[in-house]
Each structure stands twice: as structure tokens, then as C-alpha cells.
């Protein structure tokens, strides 16, 4: 039986001015047992005012808001609640918006062309310590990296040290996740709380420099940590 404190739902808030999209996103959150819809807002001002008095684990932010730039909302919310994970959900796929959002404190960047199931998975990965990014955005980042390399700029900072070894529990959790088990299934198999599984996953992401489950599994296999 799990010995840690009972798990609580991931508190998700969102700011989206389009009523139809806001309804779709809120329904996806409400339909997920491990999520709690903490708040939903049509303007940036409402979202920031709410964040002054309430807490959220994850905030989904549109960039094209009627009263302000979504980047300003990310900046304000990041300052108010540094522990809240901020993720952009937008139609803007250009490099300028992407870089501004990351510099403001966003940890993920999704386009609105994804499915509800993908959104749920991305929120889970974000909360576990990952940085979900839509494929189109990832390709833009790659092109930018390649362009910098061709112009003779440093493509990426050199590793200052060897990768920190995974603990036995982190390896065990990653192996089960790689086999397709959900966090809930991993927790049940190991006899721990889901929050403990998330903690181990965060540790894996940090040590391997991974942004999501796919990257973590790939890196671990390349290093021979799992099969």
C-alpha cells in the first residue's frame, strides 16, 4: 500500500478568449480524473487577478488575447507563482512568439491543432517536469539551431559534467513508462503514490536533459540504462 500522502488532482487553469475553444479545453480537463479545472478566463486581466488569490499547478495560456499580449500574462503569472507550470496553447507558430513565450517563463508551447487526448498527455508531461512542444515548433527550433551552427555560433552549450546516474527507482519507473504503463499503473505496480512516480519522472527528465517521455526513453536506451 502507498505510504505517502494521498494524491490530489493536478489543478489546471486556462485563459482563452474564444468561447468555443475554451469550452473544448475545459471539457478535456474535466473529463480527466487526475485533473481539476481550477479556473477558466476569457481575458488576461481576469487570469492574473485570479492568480493573485488562488493557486494552480498548470496554466494554459493563449497568446492572442483581447486585452493584452499572452506573453504579459505568462510573465505576471510566473512572477506570482514560480512553481506553476505555464504552457502556451495558440495559433501563433512563428519564432518571435515562441522565443518571447519561453523567455517570459513558459515551459511548453502547443499549437491548437492537437487532439484533446494529446493535450491531456502534454499537461501530464509538463507537470512531471517535461517541456511539451508541438512538432512544428520543434522543427523551427531545429532550423534556428542549424542556422546558428552554420553561421559559426555555438549550437548548444557543452556539457559541464557527465550525466548524473539514475537511481534504481528512477530506472525502474522509466522502464515501466517505456513499456507503455500510465503513471497510475506504475504507481499501483510499485506500491507508491502517483505523486512519487511524478517525482521520479522529474528526476529522470532533469538528469537526461529530456523534455518529454519519448526523449527520456530514447536517451536512456542510447545510454544502455533500459532496454
C-alpha positions in Angstrom: 0.0 0.0 0.0 1.2 3.5 -0.7 2.8 5.2 2.3 2.9 8.7 1.1 0.2 11.3 1.3 -2.9 10.8 -0.9 -2.5 12.2 -4.4 -4.5 15.3 -5.3 -5.6 16.2 -8.8 -3.4 18.5 -11.0 -5.0 21.9 -10.7 -5.3 23.3 -14.3 -6.3 26.8 -15.1 -6.7 28.3 -18.6 -7.0 31.6 -20.3 -8.6 31.6 -23.8 -10.8 34.3 -25.3 -12.6 32.1 -27.9 -15.6 30.6 -26.1 -15.7 27.5 -28.3 -12.1 26.7 -27.8 -12.3 27.5 -24.1 -15.2 25.1 -23.7 -13.3 22.3 -25.6 -10.2 22.7 -23.5 -12.2 22.9 -20.2 -14.2 19.7 -21.1 -10.9 17.9 -21.8 -9.7 18.9 -18.4 -13.0 18.0 -16.6 -13.1 14.6 -18.4 -9.6 13.6 -16.9 -9.9 12.1 -13.5 -6.4 13.2 -12.4 -7.1 16.9 -13.3 -9.1 19.6 -11.6 -10.3 22.6 -13.5 -9.2 25.4 -11.2 -10.3 28.3 -13.3 -11.0 29.5 -16.8 -10.8 33.0 -18.1 -11.5 35.0 -21.3 -9.0 37.8 -20.6 -5.5 38.1 -19.4 -6.6 40.5 -16.6 -9.0 38.0 -15.2 -6.4 35.3 -15.2 -3.7 37.4 -13.4 -6.2 38.7 -10.8 -7.2 35.1 -10.1 -3.6 34.0 -9.7 -3.1 36.6 -7.0 -5.5 34.8 -4.7 -5.6 31.2 -5.9 -3.1 28.5 -6.8 -2.7 26.4 -9.9 -0.2 23.6 -10.9 -0.6 24.3 -14.6 -1.8 27.3 -16.5 -2.6 27.1 -20.2 -2.3 30.5 -22.0 -3.4 31.7 -25.4 -1.2 34.5 -26.8 -3.9 36.3 -28.8 -6.0 37.8 -26.0 -8.3 40.8 -26.4 -7.0 42.9 -23.6 -3.2 42.1 -23.6 -0.5 40.0 -25.0 -0.5 36.5 -23.7 3.3 36.8 -23.1 2.5 39.5 -20.5 0.2 37.1 -18.7 2.9 34.5 -18.7 5.4 37.0 -17.2 2.9 38.1 -14.5 1.8 34.5 -13.6 5.4 33.3 -13.5 6.3 36.1 -11.0 3.2 35.5 -8.9 3.6 31.7 -8.8 7.0 30.4 -9.9 6.0 26.8 -9.2 3.1 27.0 -11.6 4.0 25.4 -15.0 3.0 27.6 -17.8 2.2 26.3 -21.3 1.2 28.2 -24.4 -1.8 26.9 -26.5 -2.0 29.1 -29.5 -2.4 29.5 -33.3 0.9 31.5 -33.5 3.6 29.3 -34.9 6.3 32.0 -35.6 9.7 32.2 -34.0 9.1 35.6 -32.4 6.1 34.5 -30.3 7.8 31.2 -29.4 11.0 32.9 -28.1 9.1 35.6 -26.2 7.0 33.0 -24.5 9.9 30.9 -23.4 11.8 33.9 -22.2 8.8 35.0 -20.2 8.6 31.7 -18.3 6.7 29.2 -20.4 7.8 25.6 -20.2 5.7 24.3 -23.1 4.4 25.5 -26.5 1.5 23.8 -28.2 -0.5 24.7 -31.3 -4.3 24.4 -31.3 -4.3 21.7 -34.0 -3.7 18.9 -31.5 -6.3 16.5 -30.1 -7.8 16.6 -26.6 -6.0 13.4 -25.8 -2.7 14.9 -26.8 -3.5 18.0 -24.7 -4.1 15.8 -21.6 -0.8 13.9 -22.2 1.1 17.2 -22.7 -0.3 18.6 -19.4 0.7 15.4 -17.6 4.2 15.6 -19.1 4.5 19.3 -18.2 3.5 18.6 -14.6 6.0 15.8 -14.5 8.8 18.2 -15.4 8.8 18.0 -19.2 8.6 20.7 -21.8 6.0 19.7 -24.4 6.4 21.3 -27.8 4.3 20.9 -31.0 6.3 19.2 -33.8 6.1 22.4 -36.0 7.6 24.5 -33.2 10.3 21.8 -32.6 11.2 22.0 -36.3 11.5 25.8 -36.1 13.8 25.5 -33.1 15.9 22.9 -35.0 16.2 25.2 -38.0 17.3 28.0 -35.8 19.9 25.8 -34.1 21.1 24.6 -37.5 21.3 28.2 -38.8 23.3 29.3 -35.8 25.7 26.4 -36.3 26.2 27.3 -40.0 27.0 30.9 -39.0 29.6 29.7 -36.6 27.7 30.4 -33.4 27.7 27.9 -30.6 25.0 25.4 -31.4 24.5 24.4 -27.8 26.3 24.7 -24.5 28.9 22.0 -23.9 28.1 19.5 -21.1 29.8 20.7 -17.9 29.8 17.2 -16.4 28.8 13.6 -17.1 25.1 12.7 -16.8 24.2 12.1 -13.2 23.3 8.4 -12.8 19.7 7.5 -12.3 18.6 6.0 -9.0 17.3 2.4 -9.0 13.8 3.7 -8.5 14.1 6.2 -11.4 15.4 3.4 -13.6 12.5 1.2 -12.6 9.9 3.9 -13.2 11.4 4.8 -16.6 11.4 1.1 -17.6 7.7 0.7 -16.8 6.8 4.0 -18.5 8.8 2.9 -21.6 6.6 -0.2 -21.7 3.5 1.9 -22.0 2.2 2.0 -18.5 0.5 5.1 -17.2 1.6 6.9 -14.1 -1.3 5.4 -12.2 -0.4 1.9 -13.4 3.2 2.4 -12.5 2.2 3.6 -9.0 0.0 0.6 -8.5 2.7 -1.9 -9.6 5.4 -0.3 -7.3 3.0 0.3 -4.4 3.6 4.0 -4.2 1.5 7.2 -4.8 1.2 8.7 -8.3 3.0 11.9 -6.9 6.0 9.7 -6.1 6.0 8.4 -9.7 5.9 12.0 -11.0 8.8 13.0 -8.7 10.9 10.1 -10.1 10.0 11.2 -13.7 11.0 14.7 -13.0 14.4 13.4 -11.8 14.8 11.4 -14.9 14.0 14.4 -17.2 16.4 16.6 -15.3 19.3 14.1 -15.4 18.8 13.1 -19.1 18.1 16.6 -20.3 14.8 15.3 -21.7 11.6 17.4 -22.4 9.2 14.5 -22.6 8.7 10.8 -22.2 9.9 9.9 -25.8 13.1 11.8 -25.4 13.8 10.3 -21.9 13.2 6.8 -23.2 15.4 7.4 -26.3 18.3 8.9 -24.3 18.1 6.1 -21.7 18.2 3.4 -24.3 21.1 5.1 -26.1 23.0 5.1 -22.7 22.0 1.5 -22.1 20.1 2.3 -19.0 17.0 0.5 -20.1 16.3 -2.0 -22.9 
